[in-house]
Amino acid sequence: MKTLDLEAVQAFVLAADLKSFTRAAEALETTQSAVSLKIKRLEDGLGRRLLDRTPRRVQLSADGSAFLEPARALIATHQVALQSFGVASRRLTVGLSDHIVGADLPLLLKRMKRAEPGLVLEIRIAASRDVLDEFDRGIVDAAIVFRHDNRRRGGEPIVKESFGWFAAPDFTYRPGEPLPLATQAEPCSVRNLAIGALKAARIPWSEAFVGGGLGTIGAAVAAGLAVAALGQRVAPRGTIEVGAQFGLPPLPARDVVMHAKVTDARARASLKTLAAALRASTG
């Protein structure tokens, strides 16, 4: 009877989920070559090709698709076995900027839970400044936010988030008129980013809608009330990028960083999976 290497099976599951050996290596805190070698040995042992490699990403083969769910079940059973001796439950509280996570949040949470199913996850979503304040006060264990300026050093770089000007497909605007803008109330770094770019380009604007969270901004944009500066990943479905169409200035990308105060392996593993999943979601 063949014996499966659990670490190799875990590497395969992560590579399949994240569609990248590099992202799987980040989640496992190892190297891409080590992940590639583990999966190669797993494939050799099974006599099956599980993943099709391309220069840009990896994809499941037909045999890989058949093996994926049993592989997940094997890892889950192994984790249950390890917890049979009464390992204390651990709550992990993570603060996320509301401009960072959008429709992909359920998938990100699923991947975190799979990494450490024994963890109780508490997710707080707010403006970056509020998330950092809660991190400094010890309310959250980790904060994933935009890097605002050089006053706060440190933090693990995760991705560069690109921004665009988004509107409903039927939204109309005549260049030269004040641009109807949907923003959050001050202080909001994305609001400042948008207004600063418009002022530098000498484009007049008017405050058409002020929201109390990213969901309200997205609703206003989708309803055709205004244009908003939004990250690509959080733009409402059905809206379009209109910067070139309306002659609006390009918006600078912003660094997304993670500040964390966790030392135990279970919480760290879940955060590593979250960071890798965020990187993978950028394509």
PASEBA-1860 file (N, C-alpha, C; in nm, 3 decimals):
! residues 283
1> MKTLDLEA> 0.086/-0.120/0.000/0.000/0.000/0.000/0.088/0.124/0.000 ~ 0.055/0.221/-0.085/0.132/0.344/-0.092/0.097/0.434/0.026 ~ 0.200/0.501/0.080/0.181/0.597/0.188/0.203/0.736/0.133 ~ 0.107/0.824/0.158/0.116/0.960/0.107/0.190/1.049/0.206 ~ 0.274/1.137/0.154/0.343/1.237/0.233/0.246/1.352/0.258 ~ 0.207/1.372/0.386/0.106/1.472/0.418/0.151/1.613/0.380 ~ 0.279/1.642/0.398/0.329/1.775/0.361/0.318/1.797/0.210 ~ 0.343/1.691/0.134/0.330/1.702/-0.012/0.184/1.720/-0.052
9> VQAFVLAA> 0.094/1.650/0.016/-0.049/1.665/-0.013/-0.094/1.806/0.019 ~ -0.048/1.860/0.132/-0.083/1.997/0.169/-0.029/2.097/0.066 ~ 0.093/2.075/0.019/0.151/2.162/-0.082/0.068/2.158/-0.211 ~ 0.024/2.039/-0.249/-0.060/2.024/-0.368/-0.191/2.101/-0.353 ~ -0.256/2.087/-0.237/-0.385/2.154/-0.216/-0.368/2.306/-0.223 ~ -0.263/2.357/-0.161/-0.240/2.502/-0.164/-0.208/2.550/-0.305 ~ -0.123/2.476/-0.376/-0.090/2.516/-0.513/-0.214/2.514/-0.602 ~ -0.302/2.416/-0.580/-0.425/2.409/-0.658/-0.517/2.526/-0.625
17> DLKSFTRA> -0.530/2.558/-0.497/-0.618/2.668/-0.455/-0.566/2.803/-0.502 ~ -0.436/2.825/-0.485/-0.377/2.955/-0.514/-0.328/2.966/-0.658 ~ -0.330/2.852/-0.730/-0.289/2.849/-0.872/-0.146/2.899/-0.892 ~ -0.062/2.869/-0.795/0.076/2.919/-0.801/0.162/2.844/-0.702 ~ 0.278/2.795/-0.748/0.376/2.737/-0.655/0.433/2.845/-0.564 ~ 0.453/2.964/-0.619/0.509/3.074/-0.539/0.419/3.110/-0.423 ~ 0.286/3.123/-0.450/0.193/3.158/-0.342/0.181/3.044/-0.240 ~ 0.184/2.920/-0.287/0.179/2.807/-0.195/0.303/2.807/-0.106
25> AEALETTQ> 0.418/2.839/-0.163/0.542/2.845/-0.084/0.533/2.954/0.022 ~ 0.474/3.069/-0.012/0.457/3.176/0.085/0.370/3.132/0.201 ~ 0.261/3.062/0.170/0.170/3.015/0.275/0.238/2.912/0.365 ~ 0.327/2.832/0.309/0.395/2.727/0.386/0.527/2.774/0.445 ~ 0.564/2.899/0.419/0.691/2.955/0.466/0.810/2.871/0.421 ~ 0.811/2.840/0.291/0.920/2.763/0.233/0.952/2.823/0.095 ~ 1.024/2.751/0.013/1.063/2.802/-0.118/0.978/2.740/-0.228 ~ 0.975/2.808/-0.341/0.901/2.756/-0.456/0.959/2.623/-0.502
33> SAVSLKIK> 1.091/2.611/-0.502/1.153/2.486/-0.547/1.118/2.371/-0.454 ~ 1.107/2.398/-0.323/1.070/2.293/-0.227/0.927/2.245/-0.252 ~ 0.837/2.339/-0.280/0.698/2.302/-0.310/0.693/2.221/-0.439 ~ 0.765/2.265/-0.541/0.767/2.195/-0.669/0.819/2.053/-0.652 ~ 0.923/2.037/-0.571/0.981/1.904/-0.549/0.883/1.813/-0.475 ~ 0.816/1.866/-0.373/0.719/1.785/-0.298/0.607/1.735/-0.391 ~ 0.556/1.826/-0.474/0.446/1.787/-0.560/0.493/1.689/-0.667 ~ 0.615/1.708/-0.716/0.670/1.614/-0.815/0.682/1.474/-0.755
41> RLEDGLGR> 0.729/1.465/-0.632/0.740/1.335/-0.566/0.603/1.273/-0.541 ~ 0.505/1.357/-0.507/0.370/1.307/-0.488/0.316/1.251/-0.619 ~ 0.335/1.323/-0.728/0.290/1.277/-0.859/0.362/1.147/-0.899 ~ 0.492/1.140/-0.873/0.566/1.018/-0.906/0.515/0.900/-0.825 ~ 0.484/0.925/-0.696/0.434/0.817/-0.612/0.298/0.767/-0.655 ~ 0.215/0.859/-0.701/0.080/0.822/-0.746/0.079/0.771/-0.890 ~ 0.185/0.804/-0.961/0.186/0.770/-1.103/0.086/0.850/-1.183 ~ 0.057/0.972/-1.136/-0.042/1.058/-1.202/0.011/1.201/-1.206
49> RLLDRTPR> -0.021/1.272/-1.313/0.012/1.414/-1.321/-0.106/1.491/-1.263 ~ -0.080/1.564/-1.155/-0.187/1.632/-1.084/-0.206/1.777/-1.129 ~ -0.096/1.840/-1.169/-0.101/1.982/-1.206/-0.037/2.003/-1.343 ~ -0.099/2.087/-1.422/-0.041/2.129/-1.549/0.026/2.263/-1.527 ~ 0.157/2.270/-1.552/0.231/2.393/-1.530/0.237/2.476/-1.657 ~ 0.216/2.607/-1.643/0.238/2.701/-1.752/0.328/2.812/-1.697 ~ 0.386/2.896/-1.783/0.473/3.002/-1.732/0.403/3.098/-1.637 ~ 0.271/3.116/-1.648/0.200/3.215/-1.566/0.130/3.155/-1.445
57> RVQLSADG> 0.084/3.031/-1.454/0.010/2.974/-1.342/0.003/2.823/-1.355 ~ -0.048/2.758/-1.252/-0.068/2.614/-1.257/-0.217/2.586/-1.256 ~ -0.255/2.476/-1.320/-0.395/2.436/-1.327/-0.406/2.288/-1.298 ~ -0.520/2.250/-1.246/-0.545/2.109/-1.218/-0.557/2.030/-1.347 ~ -0.495/1.913/-1.350/-0.520/1.818/-1.458/-0.649/1.743/-1.426 ~ -0.690/1.655/-1.513/-0.809/1.573/-1.486/-0.788/1.488/-1.363 ~ -0.669/1.427/-1.350/-0.639/1.346/-1.231/-0.630/1.434/-1.107 ~ -0.576/1.556/-1.122/-0.568/1.647/-1.009/-0.705/1.687/-0.958
65> SAFLEPAR> -0.798/1.710/-1.050/-0.934/1.744/-1.011/-0.999/1.631/-0.933 ~ -0.973/1.508/-0.975/-1.029/1.392/-0.905/-0.967/1.373/-0.767 ~ -0.840/1.413/-0.753/-0.767/1.390/-0.628/-0.787/1.503/-0.527 ~ -0.829/1.623/-0.572/-0.828/1.740/-0.485/-0.917/1.725/-0.362 ~ -1.042/1.686/-0.378/-1.131/1.677/-0.261/-1.088/1.567/-0.164 ~ -1.050/1.447/-0.211/-0.995/1.348/-0.117/-0.870/1.399/-0.046 ~ -0.788/1.478/-0.116/-0.668/1.535/-0.054/-0.706/1.632/0.056 ~ -0.807/1.715/0.030/-0.855/1.807/0.134/-0.904/1.729/0.256
73> ALIATHQV> -0.981/1.622/0.231/-1.035/1.542/0.341/-0.922/1.479/0.422 ~ -0.816/1.436/0.355/-0.703/1.377/0.425/-0.636/1.479/0.518 ~ -0.613/1.599/0.467/-0.552/1.704/0.549/-0.642/1.740/0.666 ~ -0.771/1.752/0.641/-0.865/1.787/0.748/-0.868/1.679/0.855 ~ -0.868/1.551/0.815/-0.868/1.441/0.912/-0.740/1.442/0.994 ~ -0.628/1.472/0.930/-0.501/1.480/1.001/-0.504/1.591/1.107 ~ -0.562/1.707/1.072/-0.570/1.817/1.167/-0.662/1.783/1.283 ~ -0.772/1.712/1.255/-0.862/1.669/1.363/-0.789/1.574/1.457
81> ALQSFGVA> -0.710/1.484/1.401/-0.634/1.391/1.484/-0.537/1.465/1.575 ~ -0.471/1.567/1.524/-0.376/1.643/1.605/-0.445/1.718/1.718 ~ -0.573/1.753/1.698/-0.645/1.828/1.800/-0.719/1.738/1.898 ~ -0.701/1.607/1.887/-0.775/1.514/1.972/-0.728/1.516/2.117 ~ -0.615/1.582/2.144/-0.562/1.586/2.280/-0.598/1.715/2.352 ~ -0.703/1.777/2.305/-0.754/1.894/2.375/-0.674/2.020/2.354 ~ -0.628/2.045/2.231/-0.557/2.169/2.204/-0.653/2.287/2.225 ~ -0.607/2.385/2.300/-0.694/2.499/2.332/-0.731/2.575/2.205
89> SRRLTVGL> -0.856/2.620/2.201/-0.899/2.698/2.085/-0.828/2.833/2.085 ~ -0.811/2.889/1.969/-0.740/3.017/1.953/-0.823/3.108/1.867 ~ -0.846/3.231/1.916/-0.917/3.331/1.838/-0.816/3.420/1.769 ~ -0.834/3.439/1.640/-0.748/3.526/1.562/-0.833/3.641/1.510 ~ -0.798/3.762/1.551/-0.873/3.881/1.511/-0.791/3.960/1.411 ~ -0.849/3.979/1.294/-0.779/4.046/1.184/-0.859/4.168/1.141 ~ -0.791/4.281/1.132/-0.852/4.402/1.080/-0.812/4.422/0.935 ~ -0.908/4.450/0.849/-0.884/4.468/0.706/-0.937/4.603/0.661
97> SDHIVGAD> -0.858/4.672/0.581/-0.908/4.795/0.520/-1.025/4.763/0.428 ~ -1.128/4.845/0.434/-1.245/4.818/0.349/-1.217/4.841/0.201 ~ -1.105/4.907/0.168/-1.070/4.927/0.028/-0.985/4.812/-0.027 ~ -0.961/4.709/0.055/-0.874/4.599/0.012/-0.953/4.475/-0.026 ~ -1.059/4.445/0.046/-1.133/4.322/0.018/-1.270/4.354/-0.039 ~ -1.307/4.280/-0.141/-1.437/4.298/-0.203/-1.511/4.167/-0.211 ~ -1.553/4.131/-0.333/-1.632/4.010/-0.352/-1.551/3.882/-0.326 ~ -1.417/3.896/-0.319/-1.335/3.777/-0.297/-1.320/3.743/-0.149
105> LPLLLKRM> -1.384/3.818/-0.059/-1.369/3.792/0.084/-1.412/3.650/0.124 ~ -1.526/3.597/0.076/-1.562/3.460/0.114/-1.454/3.358/0.078 ~ -1.392/3.375/-0.039/-1.288/3.282/-0.080/-1.165/3.296/0.008 ~ -1.129/3.419/0.045/-1.015/3.440/0.133/-1.039/3.376/0.270 ~ -1.159/3.393/0.324/-1.191/3.334/0.454/-1.189/3.182/0.448 ~ -1.239/3.126/0.337/-1.238/2.981/0.323/-1.095/2.927/0.324 ~ -1.006/2.996/0.256/-0.866/2.951/0.251/-0.800/2.963/0.388 ~ -0.831/3.069/0.462/-0.777/3.082/0.598/-0.827/2.969/0.687
113> KRAEPGLV> -0.955/2.940/0.677/-1.014/2.836/0.762/-0.957/2.699/0.729 ~ -0.932/2.675/0.600/-0.873/2.547/0.561/-0.732/2.534/0.615 ~ -0.660/2.646/0.622/-0.522/2.641/0.671/-0.519/2.600/0.818 ~ -0.610/2.650/0.897/-0.616/2.617/1.040/-0.761/2.611/1.084 ~ -0.829/2.498/1.063/-0.972/2.490/1.094/-1.003/2.507/1.243 ~ -0.905/2.488/1.331/-0.930/2.503/1.474/-0.934/2.647/1.520 ~ -0.895/2.740/1.435/-0.896/2.881/1.474/-1.037/2.939/1.467 ~ -1.068/3.022/1.565/-1.189/3.103/1.559/-1.150/3.237/1.497
121> LEIRIAAS> -1.204/3.266/1.379/-1.168/3.388/1.307/-1.263/3.501/1.342 ~ -1.208/3.617/1.372/-1.287/3.738/1.390/-1.231/3.842/1.293 ~ -1.313/3.887/1.200/-1.269/3.981/1.098/-1.339/4.115/1.121 ~ -1.258/4.221/1.124/-1.310/4.357/1.138/-1.272/4.435/1.012 ~ -1.369/4.498/0.949/-1.344/4.574/0.827/-1.377/4.720/0.853 ~ -1.279/4.806/0.827/-1.296/4.949/0.853/-1.194/5.025/0.768 ~ -1.193/5.157/0.783/-1.092/5.238/0.716/-0.954/5.201/0.771 ~ -0.851/5.218/0.687/-0.715/5.181/0.727/-0.674/5.247/0.858
129> RDVLDEFD> -0.703/5.375/0.874/-0.664/5.447/0.996/-0.730/5.385/1.119 ~ -0.858/5.347/1.107/-0.928/5.286/1.220/-0.873/5.148/1.251 ~ -0.839/5.072/1.146/-0.780/4.939/1.167/-0.646/4.952/1.238 ~ -0.563/5.047/1.196/-0.433/5.068/1.261/-0.450/5.111/1.406 ~ -0.550/5.193/1.432/-0.575/5.235/1.570/-0.612/5.116/1.657 ~ -0.695/5.025/1.605/-0.731/4.906/1.681/-0.611/4.813/1.700 ~ -0.522/4.809/1.601/-0.401/4.729/1.613/-0.311/4.785/1.723 ~ -0.294/4.916/1.725/-0.211/4.979/1.827/-0.268/4.960/1.967
137> RGIVDAAI> -0.399/4.953/1.977/-0.465/4.934/2.109/-0.476/4.788/2.148 ~ -0.429/4.697/2.060/-0.432/4.554/2.093/-0.566/4.489/2.072 ~ -0.656/4.554/1.999/-0.789/4.497/1.976/-0.782/4.391/1.866 ~ -0.698/4.412/1.766/-0.680/4.313/1.659/-0.538/4.259/1.665 ~ -0.523/4.131/1.627/-0.392/4.067/1.625/-0.311/4.106/1.502 ~ -0.380/4.137/1.394/-0.313/4.171/1.269/-0.395/4.276/1.196 ~ -0.325/4.363/1.124/-0.390/4.468/1.047/-0.337/4.464/0.904 ~ -0.428/4.457/0.808/-0.389/4.460/0.667/-0.448/4.588/0.608
145> VFRHDNRR> -0.358/4.680/0.575/-0.399/4.817/0.544/-0.312/4.874/0.433 ~ -0.352/4.992/0.385/-0.267/5.068/0.295/-0.155/5.133/0.375 ~ -0.034/5.138/0.314/0.072/5.216/0.376/0.046/5.362/0.343 ~ 0.016/5.441/0.445/-0.026/5.580/0.423/0.093/5.672/0.393 ~ 0.196/5.662/0.473/0.308/5.754/0.460/0.429/5.689/0.526 ~ 0.534/5.768/0.543/0.658/5.714/0.600/0.664/5.723/0.751 ~ 0.557/5.768/0.813/0.561/5.780/0.958/0.556/5.645/1.027 ~ 0.492/5.547/0.966/0.483/5.413/1.026/0.566/5.317/0.942
153> RGGEPIVK> 0.677/5.276/0.997/0.766/5.184/0.928/0.723/5.040/0.956 ~ 0.787/4.948/0.886/0.761/4.807/0.910/0.637/4.758/0.838 ~ 0.598/4.637/0.874/0.485/4.575/0.806/0.534/4.491/0.689 ~ 0.470/4.379/0.668/0.507/4.290/0.557/0.436/4.335/0.429 ~ 0.510/4.373/0.325/0.444/4.410/0.199/0.369/4.289/0.141 ~ 0.246/4.313/0.098/0.166/4.204/0.041/0.146/4.225/-0.108 ~ 0.082/4.333/-0.145/0.058/4.362/-0.287/0.061/4.513/-0.308 ~ 0.070/4.552/-0.434/0.044/4.691/-0.472/-0.097/4.695/-0.530
161> ESFGWFAA> -0.179/4.776/-0.471/-0.318/4.785/-0.516/-0.332/4.898/-0.618 ~ -0.384/4.867/-0.735/-0.405/4.968/-0.838/-0.546/5.025/-0.827 ~ -0.560/5.151/-0.863/-0.687/5.222/-0.853/-0.731/5.271/-0.991 ~ -0.861/5.290/-1.003/-0.916/5.345/-1.125/-1.039/5.428/-1.094 ~ -1.088/5.497/-1.196/-1.212/5.575/-1.184/-1.328/5.488/-1.236 ~ -1.422/5.458/-1.149/-1.530/5.366/-1.186/-1.665/5.436/-1.186 ~ -1.749/5.393/-1.283/-1.884/5.448/-1.295/-1.975/5.343/-1.356 ~ -2.104/5.370/-1.352/-2.200/5.282/-1.420/-2.185/5.298/-1.571
169> PDFTYRPG> -2.214/5.193/-1.648/-2.198/5.202/-1.795/-2.277/5.316/-1.859 ~ -2.391/5.354/-1.801/-2.473/5.460/-1.861/-2.447/5.596/-1.798 ~ -2.344/5.608/-1.716/-2.314/5.736/-1.653/-2.262/5.834/-1.759 ~ -2.309/5.959/-1.757/-2.266/6.059/-1.854/-2.196/6.173/-1.782 ~ -2.093/6.226/-1.849/-2.015/6.336/-1.794/-1.953/6.414/-1.909 ~ -1.963/6.544/-1.903/-1.902/6.629/-2.005/-1.773/6.688/-1.949 ~ -1.659/6.655/-2.008/-1.533/6.713/-1.960/-1.540/6.865/-1.956 ~ -1.489/6.923/-1.852/-1.497/7.067/-1.829/-1.597/7.102/-1.722
177> EPLPLATQ> -1.700/7.018/-1.706/-1.796/7.036/-1.597/-1.739/6.973/-1.470 ~ -1.787/7.017/-1.353/-1.739/6.952/-1.229/-1.772/6.802/-1.231 ~ -1.675/6.721/-1.198/-1.694/6.576/-1.196/-1.773/6.537/-1.070 ~ -1.891/6.475/-1.084/-1.965/6.429/-0.965/-1.888/6.313/-0.900 ~ -1.852/6.332/-0.776/-1.763/6.236/-0.709/-1.834/6.171/-0.590 ~ -1.819/6.040/-0.578/-1.866/5.966/-0.460/-1.744/5.931/-0.377 ~ -1.743/5.972/-0.251/-1.630/5.945/-0.163/-1.680/5.911/-0.023 ~ -1.588/5.864/0.058/-1.616/5.854/0.201/-1.582/5.988/0.266
185> AEPCSVRN> -1.632/6.006/0.386/-1.605/6.131/0.457/-1.458/6.136/0.500 ~ -1.410/6.254/0.525/-1.274/6.269/0.576/-1.268/6.216/0.720 ~ -1.150/6.166/0.766/-1.030/6.145/0.684/-1.038/6.010/0.613 ~ -1.010/6.009/0.486/-1.006/5.886/0.407/-0.892/5.901/0.307 ~ -0.797/5.809/0.312/-0.678/5.823/0.227/-0.713/5.812/0.079 ~ -0.813/5.729/0.045/-0.850/5.715/-0.096/-0.923/5.841/-0.143 ~ -1.002/5.901/-0.058/-1.064/6.030/-0.091/-0.955/6.134/-0.122 ~ -0.854/6.141/-0.034/-0.745/6.237/-0.055/-0.668/6.206/-0.183
193> LAIGALKA> -0.650/6.077/-0.212/-0.580/6.036/-0.334/-0.656/6.086/-0.457 ~ -0.788/6.068/-0.457/-0.871/6.107/-0.572/-0.873/6.259/-0.589 ~ -0.899/6.330/-0.480/-0.909/6.476/-0.488/-0.774/6.537/-0.525 ~ -0.667/6.481/-0.471/-0.534/6.531/-0.504/-0.503/6.516/-0.652 ~ -0.541/6.401/-0.709/-0.516/6.379/-0.852/-0.598/6.474/-0.938 ~ -0.723/6.500/-0.900/-0.807/6.592/-0.977/-0.755/6.735/-0.968 ~ -0.713/6.776/-0.849/-0.660/6.911/-0.833/-0.532/6.929/-0.915 ~ -0.444/6.827/-0.911/-0.318/6.836/-0.987/-0.345/6.846/-1.136
201> ARIPWSEA> -0.452/6.781/-1.183/-0.487/6.785/-1.325/-0.578/6.903/-1.359 ~ -0.612/6.985/-1.258/-0.699/7.101/-1.274/-0.835/7.063/-1.331 ~ -0.887/6.954/-1.279/-1.021/6.908/-1.318/-1.118/6.944/-1.206 ~ -1.219/7.024/-1.233/-1.315/7.060/-1.128/-1.397/6.939/-1.085 ~ -1.439/6.937/-0.961/-1.518/6.825/-0.910/-1.620/6.878/-0.810 ~ -1.721/6.798/-0.786/-1.822/6.831/-0.685/-1.854/6.706/-0.605 ~ -1.886/6.726/-0.483/-1.918/6.614/-0.393/-2.063/6.574/-0.418 ~ -2.083/6.465/-0.491/-2.219/6.422/-0.526/-2.276/6.323/-0.425
209> FVGGGLGT> -2.187/6.250/-0.356/-2.235/6.149/-0.261/-2.124/6.124/-0.160 ~ -2.161/6.120/-0.032/-2.067/6.087/0.075/-2.119/5.964/0.147 ~ -2.038/5.858/0.145/-2.083/5.731/0.203/-2.022/5.703/0.339 ~ -2.085/5.613/0.410/-2.036/5.572/0.541/-1.969/5.437/0.535 ~ -1.909/5.403/0.426/-1.842/5.274/0.409/-1.834/5.242/0.261 ~ -1.747/5.147/0.229/-1.725/5.118/0.088/-1.849/5.062/0.020 ~ -1.933/4.990/0.094/-2.055/4.936/0.036/-2.147/5.045/-0.015 ~ -2.157/5.156/0.060/-2.244/5.265/0.018/-2.186/5.337/-0.103
217> IGAAVAAG> -2.052/5.351/-0.108/-1.988/5.412/-0.224/-2.015/5.327/-0.349 ~ -1.997/5.197/-0.336/-2.023/5.108/-0.449/-2.166/5.116/-0.496 ~ -2.260/5.127/-0.402/-2.401/5.136/-0.439/-2.429/5.265/-0.516 ~ -2.368/5.375/-0.472/-2.388/5.503/-0.540/-2.332/5.499/-0.682 ~ -2.216/5.438/-0.698/-2.156/5.427/-0.831/-2.241/5.338/-0.920 ~ -2.282/5.222/-0.869/-2.363/5.130/-0.948/-2.497/5.192/-0.986 ~ -2.548/5.282/-0.902/-2.676/5.349/-0.931/-2.661/5.462/-1.031 ~ -2.537/5.494/-1.070/-2.516/5.599/-1.168/-2.514/5.739/-1.111
225> LAVAALGQ> -2.495/5.753/-0.978/-2.498/5.885/-0.917/-2.369/5.962/-0.934 ~ -2.257/5.889/-0.946/-2.128/5.957/-0.945/-2.019/5.862/-0.991 ~ -1.897/5.920/-0.999/-1.775/5.844/-1.025/-1.702/5.829/-0.892 ~ -1.630/5.718/-0.876/-1.552/5.699/-0.754/-1.416/5.641/-0.788 ~ -1.318/5.679/-0.710/-1.185/5.617/-0.717/-1.188/5.491/-0.632 ~ -1.167/5.376/-0.696/-1.178/5.249/-0.627/-1.064/5.157/-0.669 ~ -1.028/5.068/-0.577/-0.935/4.963/-0.613/-0.999/4.867/-0.710 ~ -0.917/4.808/-0.796/-0.971/4.717/-0.898/-1.049/4.603/-0.836
233> RVAPRGTI> -1.003/4.551/-0.722/-1.065/4.432/-0.665/-1.198/4.461/-0.595 ~ -1.223/4.589/-0.559/-1.346/4.619/-0.484/-1.450/4.691/-0.568 ~ -1.419/4.721/-0.693/-1.517/4.789/-0.778/-1.642/4.703/-0.794 ~ -1.760/4.761/-0.782/-1.884/4.681/-0.791/-1.896/4.613/-0.926 ~ -1.947/4.493/-0.923/-1.971/4.420/-1.047/-2.068/4.497/-1.136 ~ -2.034/4.505/-1.264/-2.119/4.577/-1.358/-2.074/4.720/-1.383 ~ -1.985/4.774/-1.298/-1.931/4.907/-1.323/-1.810/4.896/-1.416 ~ -1.770/5.009/-1.473/-1.659/5.008/-1.569/-1.558/5.116/-1.532
241> EVGAQFGL> -1.435/5.099/-1.578/-1.330/5.199/-1.555/-1.344/5.305/-1.664 ~ -1.356/5.433/-1.623/-1.389/5.540/-1.719/-1.281/5.647/-1.725 ~ -1.164/5.621/-1.667/-1.060/5.724/-1.664/-1.020/5.772/-1.801 ~ -0.989/5.681/-1.892/-0.949/5.720/-2.027/-1.064/5.785/-2.103 ~ -1.185/5.731/-2.085/-1.302/5.783/-2.157/-1.330/5.929/-2.121 ~ -1.313/5.964/-1.993/-1.345/6.099/-1.948/-1.222/6.188/-1.932 ~ -1.106/6.138/-1.971/-0.984/6.219/-1.960/-0.943/6.247/-1.817 ~ -0.965/6.152/-1.728/-0.930/6.170/-1.587/-0.785/6.127/-1.563
249> PPLPARDV> -0.720/6.184/-1.464/-0.578/6.155/-1.441/-0.559/6.013/-1.386 ~ -0.446/5.950/-1.419/-0.417/5.819/-1.360/-0.399/5.831/-1.209 ~ -0.434/5.726/-1.139/-0.422/5.724/-0.994/-0.304/5.636/-0.953 ~ -0.226/5.680/-0.857/-0.110/5.601/-0.816/-0.151/5.474/-0.743 ~ -0.070/5.370/-0.756/-0.093/5.247/-0.680/-0.053/5.270/-0.534 ~ -0.107/5.189/-0.446/-0.075/5.200/-0.303/-0.027/5.064/-0.253 ~ 0.071/5.066/-0.164/0.120/4.943/-0.103/0.022/4.894/0.002 ~ -0.007/4.764/-0.001/-0.085/4.699/0.104/0.014/4.622/0.193
257> VMHAKVTD> 0.008/4.646/0.322/0.103/4.583/0.414/0.027/4.517/0.528 ~ 0.094/4.421/0.591/0.035/4.352/0.706/0.122/4.376/0.830 ~ 0.059/4.426/0.935/0.121/4.438/1.067/0.062/4.327/1.154 ~ 0.145/4.253/1.223/0.096/4.139/1.302/0.170/4.128/1.434 ~ 0.097/4.079/1.535/0.155/4.056/1.668/0.139/3.911/1.711 ~ 0.133/3.819/1.617/0.112/3.678/1.650/0.244/3.605/1.648 ~ 0.258/3.509/1.738/0.380/3.428/1.744/0.351/3.279/1.733 ~ 0.228/3.237/1.766/0.200/3.093/1.761/0.185/3.047/1.617
265> ARARASLK> 0.222/2.923/1.594/0.231/2.869/1.458/0.096/2.865/1.389 ~ -0.012/2.833/1.462/-0.143/2.819/1.399/-0.191/2.952/1.342 ~ -0.182/3.058/1.422/-0.226/3.189/1.376/-0.137/3.239/1.264 ~ -0.007/3.217/1.276/0.085/3.263/1.173/0.058/3.193/1.040 ~ 0.027/3.063/1.046/-0.003/2.989/0.924/-0.127/3.044/0.855 ~ -0.227/3.079/0.934/-0.350/3.132/0.876/-0.324/3.269/0.811 ~ -0.243/3.353/0.876/-0.211/3.483/0.819/-0.127/3.469/0.693 ~ -0.034/3.373/0.692/0.047/3.351/0.572/-0.042/3.307/0.455
273> TLAAALRA> -0.141/3.225/0.485/-0.234/3.182/0.379/-0.315/3.301/0.329 ~ -0.359/3.388/0.421/-0.436/3.506/0.381/-0.351/3.596/0.290 ~ -0.226/3.620/0.329/-0.139/3.707/0.248/-0.116/3.646/0.111 ~ -0.091/3.514/0.106/-0.068/3.448/-0.023/-0.194/3.453/-0.109 ~ -0.311/3.437/-0.047/-0.436/3.441/-0.122/-0.463/3.581/-0.177 ~ -0.430/3.685/-0.101/-0.446/3.821/-0.151/-0.355/3.846/-0.271 ~ -0.232/3.796/-0.264/-0.141/3.811/-0.377/-0.193/3.735/-0.499 ~ -0.244/3.615/-0.475/-0.295/3.532/-0.586/-0.417/3.597/-0.651
281> STG> -0.496/3.668/-0.573/-0.620/3.726/-0.628/-0.595/3.844/-0.719 ~ -0.470/3.895/-0.719/-0.439/4.005/-0.810/-0.409/3.955/-0.950 ~ -0.396/3.820/-0.966/-0.371/3.763/-1.098/-0.225/3.757/-1.132
END
